[in-house]
Amino acid sequence: MKIKFSETKAEKLAKQITKIELIEGTLSKIVEDKEGVVQIKIGIGKRADITQRRLRIVVRKMVRIAKANKQKKISFDFDSFQFKSLSQLKAFELASLIAENMDMANFEFTKFKTEPKEGWLDVEEVTVCGSFPKSIKDGFTRGQTVAHGVNSARDLANTPGGDMTPALLALSAKSLVKGLNVSVKILSEKDMEKLKMGAILGVARGSDEEAKFIVMEYWGAVKSKAPLVYIGKGVTFDSGGINIKPGDGATDMKMDMAGGAVVIGAISTIAKLKLKQNVVALIPAVENMVSGASYRPGDVLTSMSGKTIEVLNTDAEGRVVLADALTYSRKYKPACVIDVATLTGAVLIALGQHASAVLTADEKLRDSLVKLGEESGDYMWPLPLWEEYAEYTKGQFGDVANIPLSNSRYGGVINGGMFLKQFAGGLKWAHIDMASRMTTITSDQLAPGAAGEPVRLLVKFAEEYK
């Protein structure tokens, strides 16, 4: 999507450029005058009641309606997007929000579709009308850069498992940061054997596809400054292993690497923005498949940390591979570690589909992530990691069990977080269970498929972390 700037009012532009107008009320409508000039009027409710959350949806809606009505070029007056209720937003931040959500709404995953004769229904050009200091133009640039990071994560996560194996995910990671100040190292299974990453290798045993451990480093500050480490679960397809998923439970499991896709999207965006921050992304990439070589319920794996993991369910594999990644992160002496994973179906029961769960013992970090989630649009809600829950991670024949010995369905999100806490001891660390935001929902006003969350949160965290 190309963004242009004009000092001419939107209604005075060429006829083929559709004007977007915000109106009070709940209904949106398409209007065409006698001269054939099309206007899209977007209902926003009462102007006095607009919030940052609502504004994101308004911006997306105007693009989605334009696409649905085959309008390739649209325009709007920037001043009409300034609201008294959002006076705390600087012009740069408002411009960034608009650009970000326009590009996110314009995205469609079409890689495996035949292009129609008339082409894809994309909005190709947006003209923003008004008077523009450099800060506003910079805001639009920043917003588009972040949206491209989100959309690249959506592209990766939407790609079928047969076309996004661990090796192909590693190649994609390299491709996305080509020409940027990001170094990429891919550890093979032999490398992982030397590092004694028995947790990752155990999960990978059942697949013909070799596991990969993707290490991406961006050094935007002095090397002596401790980096932020983002860890993303990279299970490129999850069959459930021997505890195989029932029926259509595996349909979306090509997206079980969405956490990995997100941290790749985040570090590429951080590099494009040239943030003065050091950031490392770690992605343990495996397939969890069924074969005679698969790890079994009852197996005991020795992790990189030396702790043994008693496997009570092979479909709780994400936390197992993240255990080794958390241990590996220690080599960087990180300022902060955040892991992102489609870890549990339980988070959907706990929070529905509007927010991810954040779990950390660090109250300041927890509050920061919730606040930045609200500001970025990748909403977070905290759940506890109280010591009372630690008993559910104890193994009978190993140090820790990957699900509670009681096989209780209660507190599944917390149990997953408590398992990871056993490997994050001593680190400033937070766990984000984003399975609830793995895919978009109708109210998002985005294309079906991967949501690309929380790329925006991770970028904002890197922008603001001191």
NUDREN-223149 format. One record per residue (C-alpha): x, y, z; residue in three letters. Coordinates in pm, whole numbers, plus 50000, padded with zeros to 5 digits. Example, Ala and Ser with C-alpha at 12.3 -4.5 7.8 and 13.67 -1.06 7.14 Angstrom:
! NUDREN-223149
512304955050780Ala 513674989450714Ser 
This chain:
! NUDREN-223149
500005000050000Met 501485033249888Lys 500835063650109Ile 500845098249949Lys 500435132250111Phe 498455161449970Ser 497565196250094Glu 494365194249883Thr 491165185250067Lys 490045149350006Ala 486805159349831Glu 488765179649575Lys 490965150949459Leu 490475132049133Ala 487165113649091Lys 488815079149090Gln 490075084749445Ile 487425074149696Thr 486995097449993Lys 486695082750341Ile 484565102850584Glu 483955095650953Leu 480355100651065Ile 478575097451396Glu 476315067251428Gly 476755029751407Thr 476155024151036Leu 478685027050754Ser 477555033650398Lys 478735038750039Ile 477535070449863Val 477945079349495Glu 477105114549372Asp 475795124949029Lys 479315128248893Glu 480185092748994Gly 482405102649286Val 482305075349551Val 482435082849923Gln 482675057550204Ile 481095070150526Lys 482315051150831Ile 480065050651138Gly 482165055951452Ile 479495060151719Gly 479825093151906Lys 483035112651841Arg 483245120952212Ala 483315083652298Asp 486085072852064Ile 488935053452225Thr 492265041352097Gln 490835006152077Arg 487845017851873Arg 489985039151646Leu 492065009051543Arg 488884991251433Ile 487595022351252Val 490815024551048Val 490704987650961Arg 487014989650873Lys 487555017550618Met 490134996150436Val 488044964350455Arg 484964982550317Ile 487044998250038Ala 488414963749946Lys 484964947949949Ala 483744975149711Asn 486794972349478Lys 488075007149555Gln 491805007349477Lys 492525043449577Lys 491205060549887Ile 491755093850062Ser 490955110350392Phe 491605142550581Asp 494085136650862Phe 492405162851083Asp 489195142151089Ser 491085115051280Phe 491965138151568Gln 489665134751868Phe 489485153652197Lys 489185120452380Ser 492575110352232Leu 494385142852302Ser 497125123252481Gln 498195108652143Leu 500925128651975Lys 500575134951600Ala 503425110051538Phe 501645083151741Glu 498295089451571Leu 499895087351225Ala 501655055251322Ser 498415039751452Leu 496575048451129Ile 499265035150895Ala 499785003751100Glu 496124993751101Asn 495535002850735Met 498304979350624Asp 497194951950861Met 493644954350725Ala 494904953450366Asn 496744920350418Phe 495394888050268Glu 497164854350258Phe 496964845449888Thr 500154825249839Lys 498284793749739Phe 495394809849548Lys 495084816249175Thr 494964853649113Glu 491624864248958Pro 491624881948621Lys 490774915348783Glu 493614910849034Gly 493484910049412Trp 491104933549592Leu 493824953749758Asp 493814990649836Val 496855001449635Glu 497115038249722Glu 496075060750011Val 496195098649991Thr 496365115950327Val 495205151950306Cys 496255180650529Gly 499325199550640Ser 502175176550737Phe 505155183850958Pro 507945158050939Lys 506775140951260Ser 503505130151097Ile 505215116350788Lys 507675098251015Asp 504715083851206Gly 503195069450889Phe 506565054250799Thr 506935038751144Arg 503385024951132Gly 503895008450795Gln 507204993550908Thr 505554977751212Val 502604965251002Ala 505004948650758His 506554930251054Gly 503104918951171Val 502124908050820Asn 505374889050765Ser 504604869451083Ala 501094862650951Arg 502574850550623Asp 504884826150801Leu 502214813151039Ala 499604808550764Asn 501944787750549Thr 501034750450556Pro 503284727650759Gly 504494709350449Gly 505794742250313Asp 507104755350646Met 509264728150798Thr 511934736751057Pro 514544739850780Ala 512254761950569Leu 511414783650871Leu 515144788750923Ala 515574798950558Leu 512594822550588Ser 514144838850895Ala 517344845150700Lys 515414858950404Ser 513334883250614Leu 516414900150763Val 518554900250448Lys 520284934050419Gly 519494942950781Leu 521834945051080Asn 520774910451200Val 523034880051209Ser 521444845651183Val 522924812951304Lys 521144779651255Ile 522034751651496Leu 521644716351358Ser 520694685651558Glu 524404677251588Lys 525004711651735Asp 522134706251977Met 523524672252077Glu 526804689152171Lys 524864714452378Leu 522864685852538Lys 519524700352430Met 517734668052510Gly 514314684652544Ala 514204698152187Ile 515774666752042Leu 513294644852231Gly 510284662252078Val 511894661551732Ala 512534623951732Arg 509274614151567Gly 509724635351254Ser 511704629550937Asp 512344667150937Glu 515464677151130Glu 514994701751414Ala 516664735851387Lys 517514761051656Phe 517374795951503Ile 519494823051664Val 519014858951543Met 521054887651689Glu 520554925051646Tyr 523094947951809Trp 521714983251788Gly 523454995752102Ala 526934991152248Val 527804954252282Lys 528304958552656Ser 524584965652701Lys 522694934352804Ala 520244923552532Pro 516554916452542Leu 515934880152446Val 512704870552269Tyr 511984833252250Ile 509324820252011Gly 507874785252007Lys 508564771151660Gly 506574738751635Val 505994739551258Thr 503364712351280Phe 501884696851591Asp 500144663451547Ser 500114658951924Gly 502624630651893Gly 501534597152036Ile 498854616052231Asn 497524624651887Ile 495064653051844Lys 491474641851775Pro 489474649851461Gly 489934685351337Asp 492124694451636Gly 495174694451407Ala 493694716751134Thr 495344748851249Asp 498464732551390Met 500544746651106Lys 500264777951323Met 501854762051629Asp 504984780751523Met 503194814251545Ala 505304824151847Gly 508444818151640Gly 506954837651349Ala 506194866551584Val 509724869951724Val 511134868251370Ile 508714895851266Gly 509614916051576Ala 513404914751538Ile 513214923151166Ser 511034953551251Thr 513354964451531Ile 516264963051287Ala 514364982951023Lys 513535009551281Leu 517215009651385Lys 516315009951753Leu 519165016751993Lys 518644983752167Gln 520264949352163Asn 517784921552086Val 518234884052039Val 515534861151898Ala 515644823851968Leu 513354799451787Ile 513444762151867Pro 511934748151545Ala 510624712351541Val 507804690651412Glu 505864670251669Asn 504994639451465Met 503984603151518Val 506344574851422Ser 508144545251572Gly 510854569451684Ala 508484593751861Ser 509034602452223Tyr 506514584552439Arg 504304591652738Pro 506424580953032Gly 509764590052872Asp 512184610953074Val 514204636952880Leu 517344654053008Thr 517204691052925Ser 520134714252853Met 519874727053212Ser 520424691853348Gly 516874690353484Lys 514974659453375Thr 511494662453223Ile 508974634753273Glu 506724633552967Val 503164626153072Leu 501604639152751Asn 503394642952417Thr 500944670352315Asp 502404693352581Ala 505554696652370Glu 505804734552340Gly 506894739852699Arg 509424711552657Val 511254728052363Val 511054762252530Leu 512854747952835Ala 516074743652636Asp 515654777852472Ala 515354794352814Leu 518544777452926Thr 520354787752606Tyr 519274824052661Ser 521464825652974Arg 524614827152760Lys 523674863252671Tyr 523294874353036Lys 520054890852922Pro 518434921853066Ala 515034905453016Cys 513644873952854Val 510154871252705Ile 508914838752557Asp 505914838352323Val 504014806452250Ala 500754790752142Thr 501124770652459Leu 497664760252576Thr 494094756752461Gly 493244765452821Ala 493994802152757Val 490974803752525Leu 488794791652811Ile 490374816553052Ala 490394847752834Leu 488394841252518Gly 489934854552197Gln 490564891352271His 493784890152474Ala 496914869752540Ser 497874858452888Ala 501044871853049Val 502654853753341Leu 505654866153538Thr 506784868453897Ala 508094903653828Asp 505254928053905Glu 506944957553735Lys 507484937253417Leu 503904924353431Arg 502454959353463Asp 504684972153183Ser 503564944852943Leu 499874950653021Val 500324988252969Lys 502284984352646Leu 499764958652525Gly 497034984752558Glu 499155010852379Glu 500214987652097Ser 496904969552040Gly 498304935152138Asp 496234932452454Tyr 497594913352756Met 495984901153074Trp 497944887653374Pro 497574854053545Leu 499414843853863Pro 502584823453913Leu 502144818554288Trp 504324792954464Glu 501194772854549Glu 501064761854185Tyr 504614747754186Ala 503444713854318Glu 501704707253984Tyr 505034707053798Thr 506624679754013Lys 507474647053840Gly 507334612253990Gln 510284597953797Phe 511814630553670Gly 512534664653819Asp 509554681253651Val 506514667853465Ala 505224684453150Asn 501634682553279Ile 500394677453636Pro 500624641553760Leu 496934644053849Ser 496224652353481Asn 493964679853613Ser 492314702753358Arg 492304731153607Tyr 494634760853563Gly 496184748553240Gly 497664782453145Val 499234786453488Ile 500584750953489Asn 502314757653157Gly 503814789753293Gly 504924772853617Met 506684745553417Phe 508644772253226Leu 509444790353550Lys 511474759953658Gln 513894767953372Phe 513744806053400Ala 514884808453762Gly 517144838653816Gly 516124855253489Leu 513984886153456Lys 511384867353256Trp 507804867653131Ala 505784841552946His 503114851452694Ile 500564824752603Asp 499144838552278Met 497154807852168Ala 494044828952232Ser 495294853851969Arg 496764828651726Met 494024836251472Thr 491894866451397Thr 488214868851486Ile 485414887251303Thr 485494917851529Ser 489194923551447Asp 488274935751097Gln 491234916050959Leu 491524887850708Ala 490974852350840Pro 494084833750953Gly 497044842351172Ala 496794874651374Ala 500544882051396Gly 500294890951764Glu 502184902451966Pro 504714916951718Val 503584952551798Arg 504004947052173Leu 507534932852135Leu 508574962051915Val 507154987452160Lys 508804969552451Phe 512174972452275Ala 511485009252197Glu 510785018052559Glu 512934994152763Tyr 515595011952969Lys 
